[in-house]
């Protein structure tokens, strides 16, 4: 029995995945949902409406002469020829299909899915930087990424990072050096929700011969960074893309040249560092992508409602959907508007203990949500950022990043009605005198 040139053995019927832009995609207005619908138009191995799960760790070749071509990279999933899989750490058919779907969502040529978001981020940085190279990064980023750039990479690879306020474009320009290989930002910064001016940052990076790498974890579908000039888009798919807090996962989205270089058997960071995604996880996450748009709209609708009502009560709310947010108008120019301004908001509270009392009341008395890190879950998750996901930053770095000691980050869920959840919030605020 022969093999399909695309991804799997399929004796019944195959509709290959497409990443070449359709006429609709080449227009200025990019529709990630339509792109995903085209990418998902594929049958399972036996004609099922869902793709098959390929759990093999190794794959046969039909002709022994193909083995050297597989190891040299002349054969593989991107070549469109028979015998295209080598080993599960290299490419897996199910994981590969999920990658094509992520590429469709982000509007990139290709994507590779990893076992974690930090696995994706670290692999990109290691791939693009050599010993002694330099990164310019936003000062406000996820704590794990900060530790990678600030502590781990300088000690292990002599790759150094300058942290700046990337809303200050002059400061970004001044921080670039002849050894700068990456300008790194988050579309919406974790946890302070500053908005990256991706087109202008891309222009700075490209003038200096660097790549703009954008973490789009907080804003899938809402912003399409590659369409705005980003060279690489990374995700922690653990969050909104997955949506159920049951799988750790990541993704790298970029050009075919980049993804193929990262899979090189001699110098590819993804191939050699081994952040391999399990095909069962890839299948489960793929099944959730069709309703990602609906979920993001509802997350955003509820966050907008809570941000507005909390502001009306006199609280200092951080949410890019509010006109008071300093980059509100910027995000309006960058976003795909039907998905809203995102499912996360922050509340500036002067005292960490007051924040803890509020969270305790919301969880243990009102059943409003959970005190937990992470985000993008269908129930609300709350955390004191300075003591949790930003704790890798020392106090001076937290101050520079704009993270106040009592800052409360809320990832709003969509379980229960808005009015039910709002009344729970009101009772908790009154209980702690806010």
Phi, psi and omega in degrees: 000134183276174179250150174285149180290341184277282188224332189208164170292128184207094185286351186261295184198147181222132168244108185296147173290146180242136171243347177296136184296135175280170177305324180294322182289334182281349175288162182300321180279116182262131180246097183295330180291318177296322178296319178295319180300319177294319183292332182274000185282079185207144180266159173287176185303325182250022177090009179291161181286344176250153179293157180278159175259117178259109185260003181295140175273337180224161189226143180280159171242147182280336183226122182301338179289347179281341184301312178300326179292326177295315182288332179279349181089002179283341172239143179174179182303328182281347183278342180069026180242166181296157175066049194263002180245144186247303188200148187299332178286339182274292174216141173237138184303317182291316178295323179298318179296318177300320178299319178296326178290320176295322177298321179296316180299317185272352180072033178250167180291326187206169176203157177227132182261137186240174183283349178198162176294318180292330174297321177293313183297311183295323180294320178296315182295317179295324181291321186271343183247140172256178181304127177084003179283179191227145176237140167253126186230150169302141178286343181247097181218169177307140185301322178295321177293320177301313180298321177301312184282322187277325188244306190289306186295319177300321182288323187263332187229356185062018171277121183252160183227137170255124181262128182223165170282105186283357168283344176263094186295329177294322178293323177297311180302317182293332182281342182290140178231177178293342179261003180286122180252336185223136163251119190244127178217165168252137181306306170244119190289145179262116009251004194273356172062033170287147185258128178279131176278082190301314180301317181287323177294322177298319180297319178296311181301314186289328176298330183260012177073023180252169178256138173269117178252125185238126173273115185254023185303318184285345192221046176297140183072324182296316178232142178246085189302322181296329178285348180254002176120353179294143178274324182223137175241129178242155180221145155267102180285355173303333192268240187299320185299316178284306170087352184237005178053038179238355176225137169270131184198157178214175179205147171242124180241130181187207180282161174299322180299315180296309184298317179296322178294326180286346178257005180298136185288346180258321189228012183274123182296321179292320180291317190268333177274340169073038176279065191280130175276138176287136182298332177293320176295320179299318179297313182298317181292322178301322181293342181265348182296323182300333179254016176299318181299316179297317180296316181295321177299317182286320173305312183294318181300317182287321177297318178299316180298313181293319180299316180295315183291321178294321177297320179297334177280356178096005178281152177272100186257137175253112179201126185293348176281351178271136178302337179287344180292135186296337178246025179303310182292325177300312181297325178300328180279340184263336196273161165271102200296337185292346184262000176078193188258012175106162187260017183234136170224163179236155175235123177279114180239136190289335189234122179303324180294325176294321176299316179297321178295321179296315180296319180299318180293317180299319181278307194272340180249323186256349182056036181285322183184198187238141170279104185197152173280182185077184188193172178081012181277160180286343169257161182287136176240135184232144177205151171273104192301316184298334182259003184224262189288349174245014184289345176291339177278132175290167184306320179294320179291323176297318179296316179297329180278354180080022181264105180286151183303330182257013185296125180257121176260129181238121171260103190284136177266184180233016173278148185073168179275159177301316183293323177298312182292324180294318179296325175297318178297315180300315180297322179291319178299316179295324182297324182260009175076039180240000000 
